[in-house]
Amino acid sequence: HVERENVTAQILKDLEDDSGEVLDVLGNWLGGLHLQGQHARWGSGLYQMRSLWWCSRMMRDTEISMGASFERVICSRPEILWIGDHPPLRWLDPDIVWIPDGEDHGGLNDRHAVLNRVAAEHYMGGWSSVVDGTALKLIQEAVGSRAAQLTVEDWGKFGMDGMSTEVYLALRLVGRYKIARFPPTYYVVCAIPTHL
């Protein structure tokens, strides 16, 4: 049994009154969005954001039931195959956001992170930022007030073809937290298309 969530219906339901313009910002950061009359967005950005939102809710519920908060949070994409040991937590300063080197694609690698509890809220807060209007403001600060009207050619001036999940993560973390890197000891496993 495979459960499929309709992220388009959910984002439209969750969006606050004036936040709909954010859906016009091009790029894979909203991968999975399928608005009527448009092709589905490539990528899995919305699914990733929604999954992290669910995880953060479960974390808060667990903390409430335990009567204590987690000190550290590790977020890792499920399609990662570890080929070496993860750096021991005792080596990673808890006041720093730790992200593996590489795969930044103009922002920050979004495949794995070691965070303190406060930073985890921002790392996992992509969905909430989209629906409350914060995401559009962050993007407009980065590329200008016309972010939702930019074409692929306009985005090219920034060296991108639209907002990426990695750039969206950087907008939420850079300048707010100290970020350090460690060598990745994993790779992302890719599915082989069944239609080949």
C-alpha positions as CSV (number, residue, x, y, z in Angstrom):
1,H,0.0,0.0,0.0
2,V,1.4,3.4,-1.0
3,E,0.0,6.5,0.6
4,R,0.0,9.5,-1.6
5,E,-0.7,13.0,-0.2
6,N,-2.2,15.7,-2.4
7,V,0.2,18.5,-1.5
8,T,-1.4,20.9,-3.9
9,A,-4.8,20.5,-2.2
10,Q,-3.1,20.8,1.2
11,I,-1.1,23.9,0.4
12,L,-4.2,25.7,-1.1
13,K,-6.1,24.8,2.1
14,D,-3.3,25.9,4.5
15,L,-2.4,29.2,2.7
16,E,-3.3,32.3,4.6
17,D,-5.3,34.9,2.9
18,D,-2.7,36.9,1.0
19,S,-0.1,34.2,0.6
20,G,-1.2,32.7,-2.8
21,E,1.3,34.8,-4.8
22,V,4.1,32.6,-3.4
23,L,2.8,29.7,-5.6
24,D,3.9,31.8,-8.7
25,V,7.6,31.7,-7.7
26,L,9.2,29.3,-10.3
27,G,11.4,26.4,-9.3
28,N,11.7,23.0,-7.9
29,W,11.3,24.3,-4.3
30,L,7.5,23.7,-4.9
31,G,8.1,20.4,-6.7
32,G,4.8,18.4,-6.8
33,L,2.6,21.5,-7.0
34,H,0.0,20.9,-9.7
35,L,-2.3,23.9,-10.2
36,Q,-5.3,23.6,-12.6
37,G,-4.3,24.4,-16.2
38,Q,-0.6,24.0,-15.5
39,H,1.9,21.2,-15.7
40,A,3.0,19.7,-12.4
41,R,6.1,21.2,-11.0
42,W,9.2,19.0,-11.3
43,G,10.9,17.9,-8.2
44,S,9.7,17.0,-4.7
45,G,10.2,20.2,-2.8
46,L,6.6,20.5,-1.5
47,Y,6.6,16.8,-0.4
48,Q,9.9,17.3,1.5
49,M,8.5,20.4,3.2
50,R,5.3,18.7,4.2
51,S,7.2,15.7,5.5
52,L,9.4,17.9,7.6
53,W,6.4,19.8,8.9
54,W,4.8,16.4,10.0
55,C,8.0,15.4,11.6
56,S,8.3,18.7,13.6
57,R,4.7,18.2,14.8
58,M,5.5,14.7,16.0
59,M,8.6,16.0,17.7
60,R,6.6,18.7,19.6
61,D,4.0,16.1,20.6
62,T,6.7,13.8,21.9
63,E,8.4,16.6,23.8
64,I,5.1,17.5,25.4
65,S,4.5,13.9,26.4
66,M,8.0,13.5,27.8
67,G,8.0,16.9,29.5
68,A,11.4,17.7,28.0
69,S,12.8,19.0,24.8
70,F,15.2,17.4,22.4
71,E,18.7,18.9,22.5
72,R,19.8,17.9,19.0
73,V,17.9,17.0,15.9
74,I,19.2,15.1,12.9
75,C,17.3,15.6,9.6
76,S,18.2,13.2,6.8
77,R,16.5,12.4,3.6
78,P,15.2,8.8,3.4
79,E,16.9,8.0,0.1
80,I,20.4,8.4,1.5
81,L,22.7,5.4,1.6
82,W,25.5,5.8,4.2
83,I,28.8,4.3,3.1
84,G,30.8,5.5,6.1
85,D,30.2,6.5,9.7
86,H,28.4,9.7,10.6
87,P,30.6,12.2,12.6
88,P,30.0,11.6,16.3
89,L,27.8,14.2,17.8
90,R,30.4,15.0,20.5
91,W,32.6,16.3,17.7
92,L,29.8,18.7,16.4
93,D,29.3,21.9,18.4
94,P,25.6,22.1,19.2
95,D,25.6,25.9,18.6
96,I,26.4,25.3,15.0
97,V,24.2,24.0,12.1
98,W,26.2,21.1,10.6
99,I,25.6,20.3,6.9
100,P,27.6,18.0,4.6
101,D,29.9,19.6,2.0
102,G,28.6,19.7,-1.6
103,E,25.3,19.5,-3.4
104,D,24.5,23.1,-2.4
105,H,23.1,24.1,-5.9
106,G,23.5,27.8,-5.0
107,G,22.2,27.5,-1.5
108,L,22.7,24.8,1.2
109,N,22.7,21.1,0.9
110,D,19.3,20.0,2.1
111,R,19.9,16.2,2.2
112,H,21.2,16.0,5.8
113,A,21.7,18.3,8.8
114,V,22.6,18.2,12.5
115,L,20.9,21.0,14.4
116,N,20.1,22.2,17.9
117,R,16.4,22.3,18.7
118,V,16.0,26.0,17.9
119,A,17.7,25.7,14.5
120,A,15.6,22.6,13.7
121,E,12.4,24.7,13.8
122,H,13.8,26.9,10.9
123,Y,15.2,23.9,9.0
124,M,11.9,22.0,9.2
125,G,9.8,25.2,8.9
126,G,9.7,25.4,5.1
127,W,6.0,24.5,4.8
128,S,4.9,26.9,7.6
129,S,6.9,29.7,6.0
130,V,5.1,29.2,2.7
131,V,1.7,29.2,4.2
132,D,2.2,32.2,6.5
133,G,3.7,34.5,3.9
134,T,7.3,34.4,5.3
135,A,8.7,32.5,2.3
136,L,7.6,35.1,-0.2
137,K,9.1,37.9,1.9
138,L,12.5,36.0,2.2
139,I,12.5,35.4,-1.6
140,Q,11.6,39.0,-2.4
141,E,14.4,40.2,-0.1
142,A,16.8,38.0,-2.1
143,V,15.6,38.6,-5.7
144,G,13.3,41.6,-5.5
145,S,9.7,42.4,-5.0
146,R,8.7,41.0,-8.4
147,A,9.8,37.4,-7.4
148,A,6.4,35.9,-8.3
149,Q,6.5,37.5,-11.8
150,L,10.1,36.4,-12.7
151,T,10.4,34.2,-15.8
152,V,13.0,31.5,-16.3
153,E,15.0,34.1,-18.2
154,D,14.8,36.5,-15.3
155,W,15.9,33.8,-12.9
156,G,18.9,33.2,-15.2
157,K,20.3,36.6,-14.1
158,F,20.7,35.0,-10.6
159,G,22.3,31.9,-12.1
160,M,19.2,29.8,-11.5
161,D,16.1,28.6,-13.4
162,G,13.9,29.3,-10.4
163,M,13.9,29.0,-6.6
164,S,15.5,25.7,-5.5
165,T,15.0,23.7,-2.3
166,E,18.7,24.4,-1.5
167,V,18.4,28.2,-1.9
168,Y,15.1,28.3,0.0
169,L,16.9,26.5,2.9
170,A,19.8,29.0,2.8
171,L,17.3,31.9,3.0
172,R,15.9,30.4,6.2
173,L,19.2,29.6,7.9
174,V,22.1,31.8,6.6
175,G,22.6,34.9,8.7
176,R,20.6,33.4,11.5
177,Y,22.9,30.5,12.5
178,K,26.5,29.7,12.2
179,I,26.9,27.0,9.6
180,A,29.8,24.5,9.4
181,R,30.4,21.6,7.0
182,F,31.7,18.1,7.3
183,P,32.6,15.6,4.5
184,P,29.7,13.5,3.3
185,T,29.9,9.8,3.9
186,Y,26.7,9.0,1.9
187,Y,25.2,9.3,-1.5
188,V,21.6,9.8,-2.6
189,V,20.1,6.6,-4.1
190,C,18.2,7.3,-7.4
191,A,15.3,5.2,-8.6
192,I,15.6,3.7,-12.0
193,P,12.5,4.8,-14.1
194,T,10.3,1.9,-14.8
195,H,9.4,3.1,-18.3
196,L,13.0,2.6,-19.7
